[in-house]
């Protein structure tokens, strides 16, 4: 569900304070836990260290990210491929099939 337009976008006040302190080159990475904070045009060029629940992941803000939230670009779950033993056998057969074709 999106936020009401009369309320405006949510940007964490602490992030705004840190951005006001200096230029992107001077500050380095700005640490934040505010994954729900929306990216504003003022943030373009800054680097944020966004917490994913376990570690901080560096995120450099670009023009295309404006309007999205910080948490959208920092994943919280690690994808482990599907399959298991059967999938591993299928991948090995596929690799063997492409190996002779690569030698030619």
Buried (B, 14 or more C-beta within 10 A) or exposed (E): EEEEEEEEEEBBEEBEEBBEEEEBEEEEBBEBBBBEBBBBEBBBEBBBBBBBEEEBBEBEBEEEBBEEBBBEBBEEEEEEEEEEEEEEEEEEEEEEEEEEEEEE
